[in-house]
Amino acid sequence: MLKKTDPAVIQSYLEDSSNLSGGFADGLFLPENEKEIIEITKECSSKAIPLTTSGGTTGTTGGCIPFGGWILGTEKLNKIIDINQKSKTAIVQPAVTLDALDIELKKLNLLYPPDPTEATAFIGGTAATNASGSRSFKFGATRNWIKRIKVIFSTGETQNIERGKLLASKQIHNNLSYKTPNIKTSAGYYYNDNSDLIDLFIGSEGTLGIITEIEVNLINRFHDTFDIIAFFKTEKDAVDFAEQIKTSDILTLEFFDHNSLGLLRPAYPQIPENSGAAVYFEAEALELDQLAQMLEKHNVKLEESWLGTNDKQKEELRKFRHAMPEHINEEFKKHNTIKYASDIAVPDDKFREMLNYYNSQLTSHNSQLFWVKFGHIGQNHLHVNLVPKTQNDIPIAKETILKFVKKAVSLGGTCSAEHGIGKIKHEYLQEMFGLKGISEMVKIKKHFDPSRILNQGNIFPRELLK
Ligand SMILES: Cc1cc2nc3c(=O)[nH]c(=O)nc-3n(C[C@H](O)[C@H](O)[C@H](O)COP(=O)(O)OP(=O)(O)OC[C@H]3O[C@@H](n4cnc5c(N)ncnc54)[C@H](O)[C@@H]3O)c2cc1C
């Protein structure tokens, strides 16, 4: 089995897009099959060596960054095992990227609907974080599309976990007092009345086992969709429009605030100068006349909007959408700071209150903090990113995000709708589930990972594992 201890090689596994620094590891395993993973887990368990699984390293919360022990790089497990056109399912190894799967599915006119923005992410990583994308508005998160996962536990045991095997059968739920809210969420171990064992593992951020195979459901590809980006004079116009269009049969519904457009303008000088906000949506079918009328009600002319009707135009618009997280991640890098970003979602009827709260807090401080609000307005889920430009702004950024989390929790929301907790959001998870909920999650962890070596520091502080 391939093992590496060269610091230069290890260095490339100490980063993801959280900018979390200080990670370190003694070595890297690069297994080529499940047998080797079983050997690794047995060896690390017997010697109490922490083991951190690494996927595409595109995560935003430091989940794949080790703080000691060894890294398990999954990249050699990158085969598409089967695509079954009849049953519309695919079986993949964990390091197949979203992009690689899509290339093969395209040839067969099939689609794997979850579309987290970063297509270099591994399917294993997206299952471990329960990632979502812009089309989650229509299709839900990764969890909804996974039929089966194969997991190797720290004991070296292997289990196929299929949908339909109830959590109740594991007698875990009897002791749980917390429940995962019924909104878009990826915060902590998933549990509600109807959840399966597979639901608990999806989104468990690699803390319970290593995912070595994933079976997913597919659908037929769409052809006649069109994409549109409409630029509004004010944020209120954009939000009102989003609320109205939400009831139509659309796939994607995204929002960009004034600052987001300002950040993108150097790359997209054609963004109208007087734009206060924008909405991007993708529809299967919509009468253009009807759309023009809807837009006009919110002071926008259809001809001033960007329309994507053919593949080339649609790709351009999608690139624009994807440019947003990339640009803001660059800002954090430029200012050499970890990502201060909310990943909050709230129930439908609480979105306006949450948005008002964001705005009141963002304009109340006196600092050079730069912020953007963008993302999945269709699911009441905006990413508010705060970039501290000076050292003095860092405590303000931290405090502001914590205030957002407290407000969201008071409204029945979640502290993490899609990115997970990783190593940088423990405090927020505690706000959401309280110490009791966290201690119950720690019990689940100890049940499945008795040697407590897997992905230490993800979801809750490693000190709680003692
Ligand atoms: C520009 C950009 C845009 C993004 N947009 C989105 C978005 O729209 N929606 C979204 O949800 N996320 C988004 N992300 C975040 C990121 O792409 C997702 O979190 C993704 O799921 C991470 O996958 P990965 O393979 O890179 O995992 P990594 O970052 O390598 O790991 C993530 C976590 O999964 C664990 N893990 C990885 N593989 C396995 C495995 N086989 N078994 C067990 N545990 C494993 C790791 O230990 C870690 O805890 C974005 C990131 C970037 C950089």
The ligand as an SDF file (V2000), in Angstrom:
LIG
                    3D

 53 58  0  0  0  0  0  0  0  0999 V2000
  -16.0940   27.3770   -5.0190 C   0  0  0  0  0  0  0  0  0  0  0  0
  -16.8140   26.4280   -4.0870 C   0  0  0  0  0  0  0  0  0  0  0  0
  -18.1900   26.3120   -4.1700 C   0  0  0  0  0  0  0  0  0  0  0  0
  -18.8710   25.4340   -3.3210 C   0  0  0  0  0  0  0  0  0  0  0  0
  -20.2220   25.3250   -3.4460 N   0  0  0  0  0  0  0  0  0  0  0  0
  -20.9050   24.4620   -2.6540 C   0  0  0  0  0  0  0  0  0  0  0  0
  -22.3140   24.3110   -2.7990 C   0  0  0  0  0  0  0  0  0  0  0  0
  -22.9490   24.9070   -3.6570 O   0  0  0  0  0  0  0  0  0  0  0  0
  -22.9330   23.4800   -1.9410 N   0  0  0  0  0  0  0  0  0  0  0  0
  -22.2640   22.7670   -0.9890 C   0  0  0  0  0  0  0  0  0  0  0  0
  -22.8930   22.0150   -0.2460 O   0  0  0  0  0  0  0  0  0  0  0  0
  -20.9410   22.8820   -0.8480 N   0  0  0  0  0  0  0  0  0  0  0  0
  -20.2450   23.7000   -1.6520 C   0  0  0  0  0  0  0  0  0  0  0  0
  -18.8820   23.8370   -1.5040 N   0  0  0  0  0  0  0  0  0  0  0  0
  -18.1970   23.0560   -0.4820 C   0  0  0  0  0  0  0  0  0  0  0  0
  -17.6860   21.6820   -0.9160 C   0  0  0  0  0  0  0  0  0  0  0  0
  -17.5690   21.5690   -2.3130 O   0  0  0  0  0  0  0  0  0  0  0  0
  -18.5730   20.5730   -0.3690 C   0  0  0  0  0  0  0  0  0  0  0  0
  -18.5660   20.6080    1.0310 O   0  0  0  0  0  0  0  0  0  0  0  0
  -18.1680   19.1590   -0.8220 C   0  0  0  0  0  0  0  0  0  0  0  0
  -19.1500   18.2640   -0.3810 O   0  0  0  0  0  0  0  0  0  0  0  0
  -16.8210   18.7050   -0.2850 C   0  0  0  0  0  0  0  0  0  0  0  0
  -16.4110   17.5530   -1.0120 O   0  0  0  0  0  0  0  0  0  0  0  0
  -14.8810   17.1420   -1.0900 P   0  0  0  0  0  0  0  0  0  0  0  0
  -14.7710   15.8780   -1.8440 O   0  0  0  0  0  0  0  0  0  0  0  0
  -14.0540   18.2580   -1.5460 O   0  0  0  0  0  0  0  0  0  0  0  0
  -14.5980   16.8100    0.4440 O   0  0  0  0  0  0  0  0  0  0  0  0
  -13.4340   17.2540    1.4130 P   0  0  0  0  0  0  0  0  0  0  0  0
  -13.3640   18.7330    1.5200 O   0  0  0  0  0  0  0  0  0  0  0  0
  -12.1900   16.5500    1.0770 O   0  0  0  0  0  0  0  0  0  0  0  0
  -14.0220   16.6550    2.7660 O   0  0  0  0  0  0  0  0  0  0  0  0
  -15.2260   17.1250    3.3190 C   0  0  0  0  0  0  0  0  0  0  0  0
  -15.5730   16.2290    4.5050 C   0  0  0  0  0  0  0  0  0  0  0  0
  -15.9520   14.9320    4.0620 O   0  0  0  0  0  0  0  0  0  0  0  0
  -15.1200   13.9110    4.6520 C   0  0  0  0  0  0  0  0  0  0  0  0
  -14.9430   12.8770    3.6320 N   0  0  0  0  0  0  0  0  0  0  0  0
  -14.4810   13.0240    2.3700 C   0  0  0  0  0  0  0  0  0  0  0  0
  -14.5230   11.8360    1.7300 N   0  0  0  0  0  0  0  0  0  0  0  0
  -15.0100   10.9270    2.6120 C   0  0  0  0  0  0  0  0  0  0  0  0
  -15.2770    9.5290    2.5430 C   0  0  0  0  0  0  0  0  0  0  0  0
  -15.0540    8.8170    1.4330 N   0  0  0  0  0  0  0  0  0  0  0  0
  -15.7460    8.9210    3.6600 N   0  0  0  0  0  0  0  0  0  0  0  0
  -15.9880    9.6150    4.7870 C   0  0  0  0  0  0  0  0  0  0  0  0
  -15.7470   10.9380    4.9080 N   0  0  0  0  0  0  0  0  0  0  0  0
  -15.2720   11.5820    3.8350 C   0  0  0  0  0  0  0  0  0  0  0  0
  -13.8450   14.6490    5.0050 C   0  0  0  0  0  0  0  0  0  0  0  0
  -13.1490   13.9830    6.0250 O   0  0  0  0  0  0  0  0  0  0  0  0
  -14.3920   15.9910    5.4480 C   0  0  0  0  0  0  0  0  0  0  0  0
  -14.8720   15.9140    6.7470 O   0  0  0  0  0  0  0  0  0  0  0  0
  -18.1610   24.6890   -2.3500 C   0  0  0  0  0  0  0  0  0  0  0  0
  -16.7670   24.7900   -2.2840 C   0  0  0  0  0  0  0  0  0  0  0  0
  -16.1000   25.6540   -3.1430 C   0  0  0  0  0  0  0  0  0  0  0  0
  -14.6050   25.7290   -3.0550 C   0  0  0  0  0  0  0  0  0  0  0  0
  1  2  1  0
  2  3  1  0
  2 52  2  0
  3  4  2  0
  4  5  1  0
  4 50  1  0
  5  6  2  0
  6  7  1  0
  6 13  1  0
  7  8  2  0
  7  9  1  0
  9 10  1  0
 10 11  2  0
 10 12  1  0
 12 13  2  0
 13 14  1  0
 14 15  1  0
 14 50  1  0
 15 16  1  0
 16 17  1  0
 16 18  1  0
 18 19  1  0
 18 20  1  0
 20 21  1  0
 20 22  1  0
 22 23  1  0
 23 24  1  0
 24 25  2  0
 24 26  1  0
 24 27  1  0
 27 28  1  0
 28 29  2  0
 28 30  1  0
 28 31  1  0
 31 32  1  0
 32 33  1  0
 33 34  1  0
 33 48  1  0
 34 35  1  0
 35 36  1  0
 35 46  1  0
 36 37  1  0
 36 45  1  0
 37 38  2  0
 38 39  1  0
 39 40  1  0
 39 45  2  0
 40 41  1  0
 40 42  2  0
 42 43  1  0
 43 44  2  0
 44 45  1  0
 46 47  1  0
 46 48  1  0
 48 49  1  0
 50 51  2  0
 51 52  1  0
 52 53  1  0
M  END
$$$$
